[in-house]
């Protein structure tokens, strides 16, 4: 367990995909600057690093910077803390955050290694298989669009919808089923599961000094750097 200096101003930097969960979980007494970053950054991890670094570098006083991101295709690899302290979940991507723990994610990944995950924001941003198909169709036509998708999705076995509540599941299901119909082309079956906000709850509790940093999180002290190896078990 590692203690944290909770006297620093708190700055939260989060991917848009985490926005709704963050809004549900931010305590009323948490005094923090909240920055929601472009959803599309996850599609270009090489662009993510300089964009996030620029945001960190423009924080005008030493702060506790809470990054609500996974490693995300090495998009966080190489980030410098500078004069700040960085706090982030020790996960490879945000699916562990939506499922509630690294253990829950590993359980799903081991059960069906070839799983493509969907959630409410992914569906709203039209970022799943159906959205890709529509983009490719517009640019290349149907034949080439399907060829590209075949290369991307042929090894997937399952499409898994993660929702935060039964109500959200009901709302998301019709859109998710449209993706599932396309994914039948690759033999993917459709399943649903309820996630949990507990990982993000714990992250915010650490930031507020109500919980110590454990192995589920990374604390990068001033002058330190986020490195890929830190995410390995």
N, C-alpha and C positions, 0 to 999 in steps of 0.2 A: 504494500500500500504506500502511496506517495501523497504527501500533503500538498496543497495548492495555495498560492497567495491570492486570497479572495478580496484583497484590498484594491486590486487593479480595476480600472474601468473594463466593462465587458463589451466586446464587439462580436456579434454573431454573423458569420458568412455562410449562407446555405444555398444549395441548389434549389431551383424552383420546384423540383419534384418533391422536396421536403416541406414546402411552404404550409400546406394544410395541417400536417402533423405538428409542425412548429407552432402554428397558431393555436392548436388545441392544447399544447403542453407548456407554453411559456407562462410561468407563474405570474400572478398579478404584481408581486413585489420584486420582480426581476427588472432592474434598471439596465437596459442594454440597448445598444445601437444594433439594429437588425438590417442586414443587407441580403436581398434575394437576387441571386445571380441567374443569368440566362440559362434556360433549360438545355439549349443546344450545345453547351460547352462539353457535355459528356460524349458527344459524337466526335469531337476532335480533342483528345487528351493532350496533344502537343500544344494546342492553343490554350487549354485550360490553365496550364502552369503559369505562363506569363500574365494572363488576365488576373488570376488569383494573387500572384505576387505583387502586381501593380496595386491591387486593392489593399493588401496588407501594408505595402510601403507608404500608402497615403493616409494611414491612420496616424493622427497628429500627436499622439502621446503614448507612452508605454502602456500596453493593454493586454488583457487576456482575450485572445482571439479564438473563438469557438468555431471550428470548421465542421459543418454538418455535411460531410462528404465521405465517401469511401475513397480508397486509393484510385479507383475509377480509371483502369487502363493506364496506370502510372501517371495520371493527371496531377497528382499531388507530389510525385517524386521530385525532389530537388527544391521544394519550397523552403525559403529561408525565413527564420523567425525575426531576424533583425533585432530591434529593441523590445520586441513583444514576446509573450509566452503563448504558444499554440496548444490548443486542446482539441483532440479529434478522436472519433471512434476508430478502433483498430479493426477495420473491415475492408475487404477488397472492393466491394460495391455496396450500393444502398439497399440491396435486397435483405441483408442482415438487419438493417434498421427497420424495414417494413415488417419483417417477420418477428422482430423483437429480441433476437440474439444471434450470435455467431453459431451457437449450437443448433438453433432452429434452421438456419440456412444450410449448415452442413448436413443436417438430417434430410432436408429436401434434395440437396445436391447428390447425396449418396443413394437416396431412394430412386431418383431418376436423374442421372447426370446430364442428360440432354434436355434440360428444361428451359423454356423461354418464359420470362416473367412479365406480367402486365399488372398495372394498377391504375387508379383513377386518373392521375396526371398523365401517364403514358397515353391513355385512351383519349383524354381531352386534347393533348398535343398531337394526336394522330401519328404517334411515333412507333407503333408496332408494325407487324408484318403487312397489315392492310394499308397503312400509311405509306410504307416503302413501296408497295406495289403501285399505288396511285402516282407517286412521284416518278417511278421508273416508267410507268405507262405514258405519262405526259412527255417525258424526255425521249424515250426510246421505242415506244410502241409495245404492244402486248407480248409478242414473241420474245424479244430481248428482255423485257421486264421479268418474265417468268424464268428465263435462263439465269438471270442474275439472282433471283430469289431462290432458285433451286440450289445454287452454290452456297447461299447463306444459310438456308434452313434445312437442308436435306438430312443433317445429322441430329436434328432435334426430335424428341419423342413426345414432349408434353408442352402444352400451353397452360400456365398456371396463373390464375387471377388472384391477386392478394387484395383484400379489402379490410378497412379498419373496423367495420361494423356490419351487421346483417343488413341494415338499411343501405349502406354504401354498396354492398354486394348486389342488392336488388337494382340499384340505379345503374351500376356498371355492367351488369350481365348482358343486356341486349347488345351493346357495342362489342363486348368481348366475344360474344358468340359469332359476330360477323367476322372477326379475326379468325376464330376457330374454324369457320367454314372454309376459309382460304387455306388454313393450315392442314386441313384434311388431305390436301395435295401431297403432303410429306408424311402422312400417317400419324400426325400429332393428335393425341387425345387432349380433351379439355377438362381441367379440374379447377376447383376453387378452394381457397383456404382463408381463414381470418388471421390477420396479423396482430401485432401488438406495438404500442408506443413506448414500451418500457425502456428500450435502449436509449431513446432520445430523452426520456424522463431522467434517466440516470446521468446522462451527459450534462443536462442542465443543472441537476443537483450538485454535480462536481463543481461546475462553474460558480455556483452560489456558495460553495464551501460547506455544503450539507452532506457530502459524501467524498471519500478519498478516491484517488485515481487507482484503478486496479488494472489487470492485464487486458481488459476489454477496451482500454483507451490508451492513447499516446499523449504524453506531455512533453512538448519541445520547449526547452528553456531558451532565454535570449541568446542569440548567436548560433543557435542550433539549426538543424535542417531535417526536413522530412525525407526519409529514405525508404525505398522499397523493402529492404531487409527487415525494417521494423515491423512490418505487417505479417511476417512469417511466424508460425508457431514454433 
